Amino acid sequence: MRRKSFEAMECPIARSLERVGEWWSMLILRDAINGVTRFDAFEASLKIAPNMLTRRLRTLVEDGLLERRLYKERPKRYEYVLTDRGRDFFPVILALLDYGNRHFAPEGEALQIVDLDTGRTLDPVLVDRATGEPLAGKRLKLAPGPAASAAMCERYAEKHEASAPAPRRVKR
């Protein structure tokens, strides 16, 4: 059964999910962010079937998140290196890690974010790029942008003002 494609949808969330919404893709990117580059290392880390890994890597390369580079001529061997677009996925991985630790780790944190310079465990927050202010606690909504179609404007019209509040920080 073929899944629905989000390629033609206007929503940037849907378009992003088209590229990275499949769980293997996110786990491959997680491992790539952590320095994994070789097929056999992805396979060993993820315990994924080779044919599935091949498909996911090909898609991530086609979508510009990974670059396939030859590292051995005979036999030909390739590594998969993050592109700028792939590196830009890192905050999403950090947000998922934080969310999972807060809501789905009753036994405690199995993975943490650590500052390499200080060794300190970090507690990430989403901030406004322009002001540096945390978004937690602010009243927020999704609103159409300058390139939005009439349908998008209608979907996010003022009548939908009661959107979810910004997430609150949960003490661990």
N, C-alpha and C positions, 0 to 999 in steps of 0.2 A: 504494500500500500504506500503510495507516494504521499509525502507530507505536503501541506500547503506551503507555497513559496511566499515570502514576505518581501521579495525583491522590489515589486512595483508599489508597495505601500509607501505613503508619504511620511509616516511616523518614524523618527530616527531610532526609536527603541526597537520597532519591528525590523528596520533595516539592519541594525546591529545584531539582532537575534538571528537574522538570515545568515550572518557570517559566523557567529560564535555561540548560537543558542543550543547547539547539540552538545551534550555533556562531555563527550570525548574531546571536542575542540577546546573547551575551557580547561580540561585537565592537561591536554598537550601544551596549551599556552602557559599554564601554571608551571609545568616542568621546564619549558623553554625559558621562562623568566628565571627559573632556578638554575639555569646553566646547561640543561640537557640539550644536545644538538644532534645526536646520532640515532638512527632508526632503532638499532638494537637496544639502546639505552631507554628510549621511549617505551619500547615493547616490554622491557624488563620492569620498568617502573610502574607502568599502567596495567600490566597483565592483559593486554589487548591483543586480539587476533591480528596477524600481520595484514590480512586483506583490509580490515577495518582501519588500521593505522595508515596504510597506504592511501586509502580514500580520504581520510581526514587530513593528512599532511598535504595531499594534492589540493584539496579545497582551501586550506589555509594559505598555501602558496598562491593559488589563483586569486584569492581575495586580498592578497597583499599584506598578510600578517606575518608570514614567514618567507624567507628567501632560501631556495635550494642551491647549495654551493658544492661543487666538486672538491673533495679533499683527498681522493686517491684515484689515480689513473687506471691501474690494473690490479684487480678488477675495479671498474668504476664504482666509486662509493661517494655518497652525498651526505652532507649535514644540513640541518635545518636551523637557520639563524633568524632571530627576531628582526623585523623591519621596524622603522619608526612607528608605523601603525600598530604593530604587535606590541612594542614597548608601551604604547599609549594605553594598552589594555591592563597594565599593571595595577592602577588604582581600582579597577573593577575586581580584580583578584583579591586585593587587600580588603575591599568592602565585603566580598563574599566570605572571606576568612573570618573577619570580625563578626559578621552576622551569624555565621555558623557557630563560632565560639560562644556567642551570647545566647543563642536560642536552641542549638541542637547538640550541645556537648555537656550532658549532665554529669559526666565523669570528669570534666575539666578540660582545659585547653590542651589539645594534642599538638598544636602548631601555633607559634607566636610570631609577631613581627618584631625584629630586634634591630636597633640602631647599631651598625657596624663600628662606628667611631666610639660610642659610649658603652655598648653592651646592654643598654637599657631596653626593656620591653616597651613597645609603643602601643598607644591606644588611639587608632585613627579616627578622625572626624572629617566630615565633608564640609568644606568652607567655600565661601564665595571668592572667586579668583580676584575680583576687583578690590574687595575690602579686607579679605582675610577673615571675615567673621564666620563663625560656625553656623551652619544652617539648622542644626538641632535647636528646637524650641521656637523657631520662627514659623509664622503662618505662611504657607506656600501654596501655590497651585501651578498647574501646567497651563501655559497660555500659548496661543499661536504666535509664530515668529514672522518675520518680514516676508519669507518665501511661502507662507502657508496658503493653501488653496481655500476656496470658499467653503468646501466641505470640512476642512480642518478647522477653520474659524467657527463654523457652526457647532462642531463637536465640542469645542472648548469655549463656547460662548459663556458670558457672565452667569447665565442660569446654572452653570455647573461649578459655581464658586466654592461650594462645600467639599473641597477635596481633602484628602488625608492630611493631617498635620505633619510637620517635620518629625522624623523619628526622635524619640527621646533617648538619652544615653542611659543604658541599663548598667547598674553597678554589677560587677562580677564578683 
